[in-house]
């Protein structure tokens, strides 16, 4: 199969990934990319990807433009909802588990990003 056509070139057998195969599980990953140093006029881009199958081989994405140099993902709740709906549409099931990876947060920003993004996502 061709990835560009929505297929998967290869995947690990479900018995090798029991965490994903036992219960409907979505794997999510988030990051924010910023303009080059010294450029405060261009926006930052927030992205979130989420798995769309029980093998963790197919993914969908949600992308938002936000204020320049803003590390906290402003619309994390909306992005999560978008991918959770896509997961349900793809699998016919709601995920029972969410495995969430967040990249690009410095040690000094970690508490703020954790409090802001997790609180917003739970409340939304």
Helices and strands as residue ranges (DSSP letters): G 3-5, G 14-16, H 18-22, E 25-33, E 44-51, E 59-66, H 76-91, E 97-102, H 110-113, I 114-118, H 119-123
